[in-house]
């Protein structure tokens, strides 16, 4: 699935495994010149729905939302997501990602 981006380039969106009860999500790698490194850069987009991650993710991730709206729910904190918001997900911390409007983010993932 390719789509034009604001930069004028085309992004090769790849579908990710489905989450029960949620819409489709897609990821696109961002090429770097660093070769094999302990982090990666990626664009991500998700359709409206609720993405429950009871075991968190197997990596740390910091991202900035550049399109869409939603929220991250942790045990005792809710982070409203909209363009310009920067959020951090810590490895293994449970959360629920709720998307109200197709959401796109740019992420730095630390393995």
C-alpha positions as CSV (number, residue, x, y, z in Angstrom):
1,X,0.0,0.0,0.0
2,X,1.7,3.2,-1.2
3,X,0.5,6.7,-0.6
4,X,1.9,10.2,-1.3
5,X,3.4,12.0,1.7
6,X,3.8,15.7,2.3
7,X,7.5,15.4,1.4
8,X,6.4,14.4,-2.1
9,X,8.0,10.9,-1.8
10,X,6.0,7.7,-1.8
11,X,5.9,5.5,1.3
12,X,5.7,1.7,1.0
13,X,3.2,1.0,3.8
14,X,3.3,-2.7,4.9
15,X,0.4,-4.2,6.8
16,X,1.1,-5.4,10.3
17,X,-0.6,-8.4,12.0
18,X,-4.2,-7.7,13.0
19,X,-5.3,-7.0,16.5
20,X,-8.7,-8.4,17.4
21,X,-11.3,-5.7,17.7
22,X,-9.2,-3.0,16.1
23,X,-8.7,-1.7,12.6
24,X,-5.7,-2.3,10.3
25,X,-2.2,-0.9,11.0
26,X,0.7,-0.3,8.7
27,X,4.4,0.4,9.1
28,X,7.1,1.8,6.8
29,X,10.8,1.7,7.5
30,X,12.9,4.9,7.3
31,X,16.2,4.2,5.8
32,X,19.4,5.3,7.6
33,X,23.1,5.2,6.8
34,X,24.0,3.6,10.2
35,X,23.5,0.0,9.1
36,X,22.8,-2.5,11.9
37,X,22.1,-0.4,15.0
38,X,20.2,-0.8,18.3
39,X,17.4,1.4,17.1
40,X,15.2,1.9,14.1
41,X,13.1,4.7,12.7
42,X,9.6,4.0,11.4
43,X,6.4,5.6,10.2
44,X,3.2,3.9,11.5
45,X,-0.5,4.4,10.9
46,X,-3.5,2.8,12.5
47,X,-7.2,2.8,11.7
48,X,-9.8,3.7,14.3
49,X,-10.2,1.1,17.0
50,X,-8.8,0.0,20.4
51,X,-5.4,-1.7,20.5
52,X,-4.9,-3.5,23.8
53,X,-1.2,-4.3,24.7
54,X,-1.5,-6.1,28.1
55,X,2.2,-7.0,28.0
56,X,3.4,-3.8,26.5
57,X,5.9,-4.0,23.6
58,X,9.3,-5.8,23.5
59,X,11.0,-2.4,22.9
60,X,11.1,1.2,24.0
61,X,9.5,3.7,21.6
62,X,9.3,7.5,21.4
63,X,7.0,8.9,18.8
64,X,5.4,12.1,17.5
65,X,1.9,12.2,16.1
66,X,1.7,14.1,12.8
67,X,-1.9,13.2,11.8
68,X,-5.1,12.0,13.5
69,X,-6.4,11.7,17.0
70,X,-6.6,9.2,19.8
71,X,-5.2,8.5,23.3
72,X,-2.9,6.2,25.2
73,X,-4.2,4.7,28.4
74,X,-1.8,3.4,31.0
75,X,-2.8,2.2,34.5
76,X,-3.1,5.7,36.0
77,X,-2.4,8.1,33.1
78,X,-4.2,9.1,29.9
79,X,-2.3,10.9,27.1
80,X,-4.5,12.6,24.5
81,X,-2.9,12.2,21.1
82,X,-3.1,14.8,18.3
83,X,-0.6,16.3,15.8
84,X,2.5,17.6,17.6
85,X,2.2,15.4,20.7
86,X,5.3,13.4,21.6
87,X,4.7,10.2,23.6
88,X,7.0,7.5,25.2
89,X,6.2,3.8,25.5
90,X,8.5,1.9,27.9
91,X,9.4,-1.7,27.2
92,X,7.0,-4.1,28.9
93,X,4.6,-1.5,30.3
94,X,0.9,-2.4,29.5
95,X,-1.2,0.2,27.7
96,X,-4.3,0.6,25.5
97,X,-3.9,2.7,22.3
98,X,-7.3,4.1,21.3
99,X,-7.6,5.7,17.9
100,X,-10.6,8.0,17.1
101,X,-9.4,9.2,13.7
102,X,-6.8,7.5,11.4
103,X,-3.5,8.2,13.3
104,X,0.0,8.5,11.8
105,X,3.2,8.8,13.9
106,X,6.9,8.9,13.4
107,X,8.7,6.6,15.9
108,X,12.2,5.9,17.2
109,X,12.2,2.3,18.4
110,X,15.0,1.2,20.8
111,X,15.6,-2.5,20.7
